[in-house]
Amino acid sequence: GASTIPAILFIAGIIVIVNVLGARYSIRADMTKEKLFSLSQQTIKLLEKLDVPIKIIIFDNPDMPKNPAAVELVDEFDFRSRKIEQQISDPDREPKIAKKYAISKYGQVVVERDENKHIVLKEGTEEEITNAIKQLIVKESKKVYFITGHGELSPYSMQPDGLSDAADNIVREGFIIDTLNLALTGKIPDDAAIIAMVGPRTNPFAAELDTLENFFQRGGKLLIMLEPGLADTMAKWTAKFGVEVGDNVIVDTSPVGRMFGASPEMPLVMTFEQGHPITKGFEVAVMFPTCLLYTSPSPRD
């Protein structure tokens, strides 16, 4: 009997240690082929750098949730970061909390940084939650100005050639959208982080190009998107920065694009450079209408 006591204590100690380690260092594995229960690399990187507490509240029935996908998703967010706190609140059982956030239906999700800073989501998808966290942790809102005055595409237009969808996604990244007519103002506002000129139909004035160049030399970011055959002065101006824009159009001779109703002038790109920070991890096929061919001194530029 005396000899079994140390063995019992030894086994009990092992059980305690295993439970402590299991509670602190749990492991999960997504065995589905499509990785249905895995967060994207973009979300994981965000959570790894998260340095402020974020609460995610799911307004649902904890016993029989109407939006079980959101419950599982938020649980994965909680697992990936100790800065994430999750909570399930039944709007019928806790009407005061639901009223506080103006919840109108089961399954809605609230991402909250503090009592005065929160975002109410419609469905609680990974993209919505990730973008909400980005907006809540941003220390200072940066502005993206879209140049106007030369027939550029508008960030407010919902027409097929408008940029409203792109603008919405930029806002979700924590930026503020505005427009700027350099011919009228003559200068770039101090709060500008990025200046975008998308599809100008006529050439900017020389003074405008000088203003853009000075902004770039000070460390500002420029997004220049040109259509073939338009704004040829702008195309030549980009050579100052090592970007040679050709007077041509990329034509896709493969039949793959035609299967989706695309014309030869709309190349279908299915693989992207994984070594570049912009396209790293990008695996979605994209169609590019009327692409210009350009070269730069380095693939990293």
VEXKE-755427 format. One record per atom (N, C-alpha, C): residue in three letters; x, y, z. Coordinates in steps of 0.001 Angstrom, whole numbers, padded with zeros to 6 digits, always signed. Each point is the difference from the previous one (the first is absolute). Example, Ala and Ser with C-alpha at 12.3 -4.5 7.8 and 13.67 -1.06 7.14 Angstrom:
VEXKE-755427
ala+013190-005690+007800 ala-000890+001190+000000 ala+000900+001200+000000 ser-000350+001050-000720 ser+000820+001190+000060 ser-000770+001090+000730 
end
This chain:
VEXKE-755427
gly+000807-001205+000000 gly-000807+001205+000000 gly+000843+001259+000000 ala+001076-000036+000819 ala+000869+001174+000071 ala+000678+000268-001331 ser+000273-001051-000762 ser+000713+000182-001278 ser-000907+000586-001097 thr-001317-000170+000173 thr-000907+000531-001025 thr-000294+001490+000183 ile+000199+000514+001220 ile-000286+001419+000254 ile+000851+000918-000876 pro+001326-000186-000084 pro+000794+000871-000892 pro-000448-000101-001448 ala-000382-001218-000428 ala-000443-000166-001394 ala-001286+000783-000253 ile-000924-000040+000984 ile-001268+000739-000140 ile+000269+001503-000052 leu+000870+000485+000896 leu+000343+001414+000010 leu+000681+000415-001300 phe+000851-000877-000521 phe+000700+000291-001261 phe-000984+000128-001159 ile-000954-000945-000075 ile-001004+000032-001069 ile-000899+001219+000145 ala-000397+000305+001256 ala-000841+001175+000239 ala+000720+001274-000417 gly+001309+000063+000272 gly+000783+001168-000394 gly+000047+000163-001507 ile+000145-001124-000703 ile+000028+000039-001461 ile-001339+000513-000543 ile-001105-000491+000581 ile-001330+000424-000444 ile-000182+001507+000199 val+000436+000496+001163 val-000117+001434+000282 val+000811+000815-000995 ile+001234-000433-000259 ile+000873+000724-000934 ile-000586-000002-001403 val-000517-001155-000433 val-000589-000098-001339 val-001205+000921-000127 asn-000840+000060+001052 asn-001181+000878-000044 asn+000395+001471-000039 val+001033+000364+000766 val+000460+001389-000004 val+000550+000375-001367 leu+000834-000869-000559 leu+000564+000263-001321 leu-001086+000013-001075 gly-000982-000892+000141 gly-001081-000056-000976 gly-000853+001244+000004 ala-000210+000563+001205 ala-000802+001218+000104 ala+000747+001215-000538 arg+001326-000023+000162 arg+000789+001162-000410 arg+000496-000103-001430 tyr+000298-001210-000457 tyr+000585-000180-001339 tyr-000830-000990-000816 ser-001270+000311-000180 ser-000855-000894-000776 ser+000370+000054-001481 ile-000277-001080-000709 ile+000331-000122-001414 ile-001252-000346-000784 arg-000144+000658-001175 arg-001119-000284-000876 arg+000531-000359-001377 ala-000768-000809-000700 ala+000376-000379-001359 ala-001249-000041-000871 asp+000064+000682-001143 asp-001099+000005-000954 asp+000249-001120-001003 met-000807-001049+000070 met+000213-001181-000841 met-000791+000069-001303 thr-000794+001066-000201 thr-000768+000103-001245 thr+000930+000369-001147 lys-000275-000540-001179 lys+000839+000241-001171 lys-000006+001470-000396 glu-001156+000665+000100 glu-000120+001397-000400 glu+000379+000957+001117 lys+000442-000519+001188 lys+000367+000816+001143 lys-001148+000939+000395 leu-001183-000609+000148 leu-001204+000769+000282 leu+000035+000675+001366 phe+000758-000579+000925 phe+000004+000521+001362 phe+001323+000674+000355 ser+000725+000447-001015 ser+001276+000676+000213 ser-000121+001477-000369 leu+000676+000835+000770 leu+000046+001423-000302 leu+001025+000257-001089 ser-000206+001061-000750 ser+000946+000363-001056 ser+001303+000493+000622 gln+001058-000052-000790 gln+001301+000461+000487 gln-000043+001480+000355 gln-000778+000783-000728 gln-000115+001420+000293 gln-000586+000223+001391 thr-001040-000779+000332 thr-000625+000125+001319 thr+000947-000464+001092 ile+000689-001106-000241 ile+000931-000532+001003 ile+001107+001003+000300 lys+000547+000639-001028 lys+001051+001006+000203 lys-000522+001170+000817 leu-001244+000399-000267 leu-000598+001100+000759 leu-000127-000373+001472 leu-000461-001219+000267 leu-000196-000428+001384 leu+001336-000167+000724 glu+001029-000410-000712 glu+001314-000162+000625 glu+000577+001333+000452 lys-000354+001075-000704 lys+000518+001328+000339 lys-000957+000795+000891 leu-001147-000574+000302 leu-001006+000707+000787 leu+000529+000281+001405 asp-000012+001276+000396 asp+000535+000381+001310 asp-001020+000707+000885 val-001254+000017-000430 val-001061+000590+000822 val-001129-001021+000140 pro-000700+000004+001126 pro-001100-000964+000182 pro-001188+000311-000890 ile-000557-001039-000612 ile-001166+000116-000865 ile-001045-001013+000457 lys-001230+000455+000160 lys-001094-000909+000362 lys-000901-000219-001216 ile-000319-001265-000259 ile-000910-000349-001088 ile-001250-000613+000622 ile-001143+000662-000199 ile-001261-000449+000587 ile-000887-000569-001099 ile-000450-001231+000192 ile-000934-000631-000938 ile-001384+000021+000638 phe-000942+000621-000657 phe-001364+000046+000523 phe-000780-001171-000591 asp-000067-001054+000793 asp-000607-001234-000476 asp-000408-000849+001195 asn-000697-001088-000308 asn-000386-000953+001041 asn+001187-000917+000266 pro+000559+000006+001207 pro+001177-000827+000271 pro-000282-001498-000087 asp-001254-000409+000208 asp-000340-001418-000045 asp-000243-000477-001435 met-000736+000789-000773 met-000290-000343-001395 met+000229+001242-000864 pro+001254+000320-000291 pro+000295+001229-000759 pro-000575-000027-001412 lys-000535+001137-000414 lys-000523+000130-001356 lys+001111+000306-001008 asn+001133+000440+000522 asn+001157+000270-000846 asn+001206-000771+000543 pro-000033-001335-000087 pro+001076-000804+000581 pro+001356+000255-000642 ala-000007+000384-001277 ala+001273+000278-000681 ala+000724+001161+000669 ala-000758+001022+000407 ala+000607+001149+000666 ala+000530-000388+001375 val-000720-000873+000692 val+000450-000457+001320 val+001321-000731-000117 glu+000106-000908-000957 glu+001240-000745-000206 glu+001131+000924-000437 leu-000333+000977-000837 leu+001008+000934-000495 leu+000573+000849+001125 val-000866+000545+000838 val+000457+000830+001112 val+000811-000832+000990 asp-000362-001255+000158 asp+000765-000895+000861 asp+001423-000167-000534 glu+000136-000028-001321 glu+001326-000114-000612 glu+000794+001292+000207 phe-000663+001152-000088 phe+000662+001271+000290 phe+000522+000002+001431 asp-000830-000460+000922 asp+000364-000046+001411 asp+001180-000931+000235 phe+000014-001104-000730 phe+001088-000974+000139 phe+001328+000570-000501 arg-000071+000835-001031 arg+001214+000500-000633 arg+000644+001162+000748 ser-000735+000673+000875 ser+000567+001159+000691 ser-000557+000119+001412 arg+000877+000244+000936 arg-000426+000209+001380 arg-000614+001382+000191 lys+000161+000870-000994 lys-000589+001329+000079 lys-001474-000009-000405 ile-000467-001128-000530 ile-001396-000118-000418 ile-000825-000632+001111 glu-001108+000643+000346 glu-000951-000549+000972 glu-001343-000191-000710 gln-000533-001192+000080 gln-001275-000272-000658 gln-001133-000101+001011 gln-001192+000341-000449 gln-001175-000039+000857 gln-001229-000297-000853 ile-000842-000913+000482 ile-001263-000293-000666 ile-001122+000569+000852 ser-000810+000858-000598 ser-001085+000651+000718 ser-001312-000256-000725 asp-000976-000555+000716 asp-001319-000245-000571 asp-000801+001299+000070 pro-000372+000583-001147 pro-000709+001285+000021 pro-001339-000046+000723 asp-000635-001183+000092 asp-001270-000106+000720 asp+000222-000069+001504 arg+001044-000687+000414 arg+000291-000138+001419 arg+000712+001229+000558 glu+000744+000710-000860 glu+000738+001180+000435 glu-000348+001182-000917 pro-001243+000466+000074 pro-000454+001070-000914 pro+000739+001316+000187 lys+000477+000270+001212 lys+000712+001254+000229 lys+001282+000064-000821 ile+000706-001115-000055 ile+001249-000035-000773 ile-000308+000137-001489 ala-001039-000701-000458 ala-000383+000084-001410 ala-000416+001425-000376 lys-000732+000664+000913 lys-000441+001372-000257 lys+001187+000959-000039 lys+000995-000257+000813 lys+001187+000853+000055 lys+000693+000076-001349 tyr+000026-001141-000706 tyr+000691-000053-001298 tyr-000982+000064-001184 ala-001270+000241+000291 ala-001042+000092-001045 ala-000040-001269-000844 ile+000003-001161+000673 ile-000061-001290-000693 ile-001428-000262-000456 ser-000164-000367-001253 ser-001335-000183-000557 ser-000355-001448-000288 lys+000996-000899+000002 lys-000296-001394-000324 lys+001052-000928+000594 tyr-000362-001259+000099 tyr+000936-001015+000470 tyr+001139-000174-001012 gly+001173-000329+000524 gly+001141-000285-000859 gly+000905+001182-000248 gln-000398+001205+000434 gln+000854+001165-000206 gln+001208-000042+000936 val+001058+000662-000431 val+001258-000005+000746 val+000450+001431+000239 val+000508+000249+001202 val+000547+001308+000352 val+001474-000171+000350 val+000836+000834-000609 val+001430+000029+000325 val+000251+001285+000768 glu+000521-000139+001210 glu+000104+001150+000906 glu+001404+000138+000555 arg+000492+001240-000013 arg+001284+000301+000653 arg-000222+000526+001416 asp-000955+000908+000132 asp-000420+000472+001312 asp-001463+000426-000127 glu-000550+000544+001074 glu-001424+000320+000012 glu-000374+001058-001033 asn+000939+000825-000373 asn-000302+001084-000935 asn+000493-000282-001419 lys+000543-001160-000226 lys+000566-000297-001319 lys-000327-001439-000372 his-001015-000162-000829 his-000384-001333-000434 his-000606+000067-001400 ile-000084-001156-000648 ile-000560-000107-001341 ile-000984-001159-000016 val-001202+000257-000508 val-001024-001040-000120 val+000055-000589-001409 leu+000108-001313-000094 leu+000117-000678-001287 leu-001334-000638-000390 lys-000190-000171-001296 lys-001246-000576-000494 lys-000010-001520+000143 glu+001096-000637-000398 glu+000015-001464-000026 glu+001087-000608+000874 gly+001089+000707+000201 gly+001073-000534+000820 gly+000905-000955-000753 thr+000312+000309-001260 thr+000939-000808-000763 thr+001423+000338+000436 glu+000949-000834-000408 glu+001397+000255+000356 glu+000463+001349-000539 glu-000368+000301-001231 glu+000406+001274-000604 glu-000552+001179+000781 glu-001283-000080+000402 glu-000614+001086+000759 glu+000683+000187+001350 ile+000248-001108+000706 ile+000615+000090+001329 ile+001424+000534-000101 thr+000764-000505-000961 thr+001379+000454-000176 thr+000060+001481-000332 asn-000846+000443-000918 asn-000014+001413-000368 asn-000459+000884+001162 ala-000934-000508+000795 ala-000463+000761+001165 ala+001134+000173+001014 ile+000771-001053+000219 ile+001138+000098+000926 ile+001006+001016-000514 lys+000255-000014-001306 lys+000937+000958-000584 lys-000458+001426+000246 gln-001284+000249-000197 gln-000525+001353+000187 gln+000064+000430+001456 leu-000178-000946+000924 leu-000029+000345+001419 leu+001394+000233+000576 ile+001004-000652-000561 ile+001351+000129+000568 ile+000826+001073-000692 val-000497+000542-001108 val+000774+001024-000692 val+000147+001218+000905 lys+001225+000472+000155 lys+000274+001105+000915 lys-000335+001350-000627 glu+000177+000093-001307 glu-000272+001255-000686 glu-000526-000308-001395 ser-001166+000523-000314 ser-000584-000255-001309 ser+000808+000699-001091 lys+000329-000753-001045 lys+000748+000552-001121 lys-000948+000225-001171 lys+000333+000990-000813 lys-000877+000363-001101 lys+000576-000437-001339 val-000907-000504-000833 val+000326-000308-001386 val-000760+000994-000870 tyr+000729+000812-000728 tyr-000613+000992-000875 tyr+000015-000507-001439 phe-001170+000044-000645 phe-000119-000357-001406 phe+000000+001289-000824 ile+000963+000101-000921 ile+000125+001189-000831 ile-001186+000106-000954 thr-000515+001216-000180 thr-001078+000273-000942 thr+000426+001134-000936 gly-000785+000216-001034 gly+000257+001108-000901 gly+000501-000399-001373 his+000266-001305-000188 his+000508-000478-001286 his-000781-001216-000487 gly-001238-000109+000442 gly-000832-001122-000423 gly+000296-001293+000732 glu+000616+000098+001180 glu+000324-001204+000760 glu-001268-000705+000493 leu+000149-001289+000308 leu-001108-000764+000554 leu-000276+000459+001428 ser-001273+000009+000383 ser-000394+000536+001299 ser-000115-001090+001064 pro+000508+000268+001211 pro-000146-000965+001094 pro-001418-000061+000542 tyr-000851+000929-000421 tyr-001379+000033+000473 tyr-000986-000571-001014 ser+000470-000273-001200 ser-000889-000483-001050 ser-000289-001486+000173 met-001298-000361-000121 met-000417-001404+000085 met-000273-000581-001380 gln+000400+000730-001036 gln-000133-000487-001363 gln+001021-001120-000245 pro-000173-000769-001087 pro+000949-001103-000275 pro+001457+000440-000037 asp+000263+001245-000450 asp+001377+000472-000031 asp+000335+000860+001215 gly-000859-000015+001003 gly+000251+000759+001218 gly+000895-000752+000966 leu+000443+000706+001034 leu+000936-000579+000972 leu-000602-000112+001394 ser-001331-000031+000096 ser-000634-000018+001318 ser+000354-001249+000795 asp+000073-001154-000668 asp+000362-001240+000704 asp+001430+000079+000523 ala+000900+000495-000837 ala+001390+000159+000435 ala+000097+000975+001161 ala-000753+001101-000090 ala+000012+000993+001076 ala-000516-000593+001305 asp-001041-000822-000074 asp-000542-000636+001208 asp+001054-000887+000660 asn+000741-000732-000810 asn+001041-000865+000556 asn+001145+000810+000597 ile+000305+001136-000604 ile+001049+000860+000554 ile-000429+000548+001356 val-001271+000377+000114 val-000520+000504+001275 val+000077-001086+001068 arg-000295-001242-000386 arg+000069-001110+000962 arg+001421-000227+000517 glu+000979+000445-000759 glu+001394-000128+000425 glu+000401+001114+000963 gly-000930+000902+000313 gly+000274+001059+000965 gly+000336+001345-000610 phe-000163+000149-001315 phe+000297+001268-000666 phe-001273+000838-000156 ile+000205+001282-000295 ile-001077+000926-000318 ile+000130+000369-001470 ile-001105-000003-000708 ile-000007+000291-001429 ile-000399+001452-000253 asp+000707+000651-000918 asp-000362+001354-000399 asp+000491+000235-001433 thr-000447+001081-000623 thr+000445+000347-001347 thr+000804+001292+000050 leu+000813+000207-001031 leu+000888+001156-000031 leu+000198+000455-001439 asn-000226+001281-000238 asn+000243+000608-001302 asn+001227+000901+000134 leu+001144-000506-000438 leu+001248+000741+000161 leu+000016+001291-000805 ala-000731+000030-001111 ala-000039+001216-000810 ala-000633+001152+000774 leu-000880-000321+000950 leu-000668+001033+000792 leu+000733+000293+001299 thr+000465-001031+000683 thr+000637+000193+001304 thr+001471+000374-000125 gly+000687-000591-000970 gly+001416+000285-000192 gly+000913-000658+001001 lys-000543-000768+000928 lys+000831-000679+000996 lys-000706-001242+000513 ile+000782-000863+000627 ile-000522-001242+000573 ile-000166+000193+001507 pro-001162-000326+000564 pro-000229+000183+001447 pro+001020-000772+000842 asp+000247+000500+001187 asp+000987-000614+000888 asp-000426-001379+000495 asp-001313-000270+000012 asp-000466-001293+000518 asp-000042-001083-001075 ala+000528+000281-001187 ala-000030-000981-001090 ala+001042-001081+000230 ala-000452-001255-000029 ala+000914-001138+000080 ala+000252-000579-001386 ile-001047-000016-000824 ile+000096-000547-001354 ile-000754+000919-000956 ile+000599+000258-001141 ile-000654+000734-001077 ile-000232-000979-001141 ala-001257-000137-000421 ala-000345-000935-001069 ala-000509+000759-001215 met+000565-000330-001157 met-000496+000537-001267 met-000380-001196-000855 val-001306-000211-000159 val-000510-001207-000630 val-000668+000330-001329 gly+000619-000418-001086 gly-000589+000147-001325 gly-000183+001398-000499 pro+001014+000893+000097 pro-000168+001348-000556 pro-000149-000065-001521 arg-000911+000790-000528 arg-000247+000015-001443 arg+000765+001119-000696 thr+000430+000987+000752 thr+000821+001076-000547 thr+001244+000168+000858 asn+000993+000672-000541 asn+001268+000165+000708 asn-000100+001045+001101 pro+000568-000284+001168 pro+000059+001005+001062 pro+000911+001156-000420 phe-000163+001148+000649 phe+000858+001140-000262 phe+001385-000240+000605 ala+000991+000679-000533 ala+001379-000172+000487 ala+000109+000311+001487 ala-000717+001032+000451 ala+000046+000363+001422 ala-000557-001118+000873 glu-001017-000691-000490 glu-000573-001117+000757 glu+001003-001142+000129 leu+000704-000294-001083 leu+000994-001070+000039 leu+001134+000360+000947 asp+000390+001272+000029 asp+001050+000429+000939 asp-000464-000182+001440 thr-001271+000301+000257 thr-000546-000161+001353 thr-000013-001471+000400 leu-000388-000871-000922 leu-000002-001434+000278 leu+001415-000513+000249 glu+000948+000489-000795 glu+001388-000442+000172 glu+000556+000436+001346 asn-000280+001220+000398 asn+000463+000480+001306 asn-000609-000818+001130 phe-001279-000340-000150 phe-000676-000825+001001 phe+000677-001366+000106 phe+000331-000582-001135 phe+000659-001309-000014 phe+001398+000082+000614 gln+000736+001060-000315 gln+001354+000152+000531 gln-000005+000183+001518 arg-001098+000513+000535 arg-000116+000170+001456 arg-000400-001291+000703 gly-000207-001062-000757 gly-000391-001270+000602 gly-001447-000362-000195 gly-000749+000809-000750 gly-001396-000322-000282 gly-000125-001155-000973 lys-001174-000609-000017 lys-000252-001151-000870 lys-000892+000418-001167 leu+000360-000463-001194 leu-000774+000288-001200 leu-000559-001285-000586 leu-001262+000035-000405 leu-000618-001094-000742 leu-000422+000559-001348 ile+000687-000419-001063 ile-000271+000482-001343 ile-000545-001158-000831 met-001203+000164-000549 met-000622-001025-000838 met-000380+000647-001323 leu+000600-000485-001096 leu-000169+000624-001310 leu-000697-000934-000969 glu-000796+000597-000884 glu-000648-000733-001070 glu+000825+000148-001277 pro+000039-001023-000851 pro+000764+000087-001245 pro-000474+001151-000878 gly+000974+000750-000529 gly-000316+001063-000936 gly-000451+001302+000619 leu-000086+000083+001306 leu-000462+001211+000675 leu+001098+000550+000908 ala+000013+001313+000173 ala+000945+000661+000912 ala+001424-000451-000265 asp+000474+000189-001250 asp+001331-000467-000372 asp+001102+000740+000751 thr-000247+001266+000360 thr+000988+000733+000783 thr+000196-000642+001367 met-001093-000452+000586 met+000079-000676+001299 met+000808-001282-000121 ala-000174-000717-001108 ala+000736-001248-000201 ala+001499+000264-000100 lys+000381+001094-000653 lys+001419+000337-000106 lys+000552+000492+001338 trp-000848+000683+000760 trp+000432+000540+001297 trp+000407-001099+000974 thr-000640-001151-000075 thr+000311-001094+000929 thr+001417-000532-000197 ala+000638+000297-001145 ala+001371-000458-000234 ala+000971+000594+001008 lys-000372+001149+000601 lys+000850+000607+001023 lys+000203-000915+001193 phe-000962-000884+000208 phe+000047-000887+001162 phe+000381-001434-000391 gly+000532-000145-001205 gly+000459-001314-000437 gly-001090-000880-000557 val-001160+000558-000298 val-001118-000784-000547 val-000208+000410-001455 glu+000283-000908-000920 glu-000153+000264-001430 glu-001342-000558-000472 val-000912+000899-000381 val-001323-000403-000464 val+000028-000079-001526 gly-000307-001157-000541 gly+000038-000178-001439 gly-001263+000491-000693 asp+000136+000318-001274 asp-001149+000428-000805 asp-000596-001237-000662 asn-000621-000845+000794 asn-000480-001283-000497 asn-001083-000546+000921 val-000543-001122-000372 val-001031-000667+000795 val+000359-001477+000116 ile-000118-000556+001195 ile+000262-001426+000201 ile-001187-000795-000541 val+000299-001012-000827 val-001025-000850-000594 val+000198-001420+000491 asp-001069-000599+000484 asp+000030-001374+000506 asp-000413-000942-001122 thr+000948-000786-000490 thr-000284-000904-001122 thr-000535-001353+000452 ser+000004-000259+001321 ser-000497-001288+000481 ser-001524-000027-000049 pro-000583-001181-000164 pro-001472-000093-000077 pro-000701-000002+001350 val+000787+000020+001094 val-000614-000113+001330 val-000924+001179+000274 gly+000476+001218-000306 gly-000815+001171+000270 gly-001297+000007-000773 arg+000053-000535-001237 arg-001199-000035-000827 arg-001080-000890+000596 met+000406-000977+000786 met-000969-000879+000661 met-000859+000775+000990 phe+000524+001114+000503 phe-000733+000815+000968 phe-000576+001253-000651 gly+000021+000058-001327 gly-000578+001126-000704 gly+000907+001195-000142 ala+001296-000181+000252 ala+000940+001112-000103 ala+000549+000104-001415 ser+000313+001224-000406 ser+000589+000230-001313 ser+001514-000153+000097 pro+000700-000094-001133 pro+001468-000122+000043 pro+000673+001179+000688 glu-000676+001184+000002 glu+000574+001170+000662 glu-000193-000026+001513 met-000586-001073+000506 met-000208-000136+001444 met+000748-001240+000490 pro+001312+000113+000244 pro+000789-001166+000410 pro-000435-000556+001345 leu+000032-001319+000075 leu-000333-000700+001242 leu+001297-000443+000662 val+000254+000493+001199 val+001212-000331+000753 val-000373-000983+001101 met+000648-001160-000036 met-000339-001061+000957 met+001102-000260+001014 thr+001213+000451-000278 thr+001111-000162+000940 thr+000665+001348+000228 phe+000462+000219+001219 phe+000600+001272+000367 phe+001363-000238+000641 glu+000845+001015-000072 glu+001327-000058+000592 glu-000113-000099+001522 gln+000426-001132+000545 gln-000138-000229+001438 gln+001104+000663+000815 gly+001043+000483-000685 gly+001076+000660+000726 gly-000226+001483+000208 his-001048+000560-000646 his-000281+001429+000134 his-000986+000219+001145 pro+000225+001015+000837 pro-000890+000210+001161 pro-001441+000294-000372 ile-000246+000536-001206 ile-001370+000327-000394 ile-000765-001251-000404 thr+000641-000884-000741 thr-000693-001176-000539 thr+000312-001287+000746 lys+000761+000065+001066 lys+000315-001189+000777 lys-001272-000597+000605 gly-000216-001270-000227 gly-001184-000665+000523 gly-001249+000245-000804 phe+000111+000709-001131 phe-001164+000295-000849 phe-000197-001155-000964 glu-001139-000670+000103 glu-000234-001202-000790 glu-001320+000050-000762 val-000601+001157-000133 val-001285+000136-000673 val+000229+000458-001441 ala-000634-000679-000963 ala+000112+000401-001402 ala-000673+001363-000199 val+000666+000883-000758 val-000484+001359-000194 val+000045+000352-001483 met-001050+000676-000475 met-000024+000506-001374 met+000352+001479+000007 phe+000884+000412-000901 phe+000442+001385-000095 phe-000392+000568-001364 pro-001018+000846-000068 pro-000384+000590-001292 pro+000984+001071-000448 thr+000341-000001-001263 thr+000869+000999-000652 thr+001242+000307+000817 cys+000879-000990+000112 cys+001233+000179+000755 cys+001111+000572-000871 leu+000773+000915+000583 leu+001205+000508-000631 leu+001191-000830+000441 leu+000966-000138-000868 leu+001235-000684+000360 leu+000970+001018+000564 tyr+000585-000273+001149 tyr+000982+000901+000575 tyr+001155-000812+000531 thr+001124+000662+000166 thr+001193-000630+000588 thr+000527+000877+001093 ser+000638-000610+000982 ser+000638+000746+001077 ser+001393-000581+000211 pro+000914+000754+000607 pro+001372-000475+000132 pro+000155-001238+000865 ser-000960-000234+000886 ser+000103-001147+000900 ser-001387-000521+000304 pro-000188-001339+000086 pro-001314-000524+000340 pro-000458+000395+001392 arg+000920+000511+000830 arg-000355+000422+001349 arg-000516+001436+000013 asp+000179+000752-001081 asp-000398+001411-000032 asp-001494+000149-000213 
end
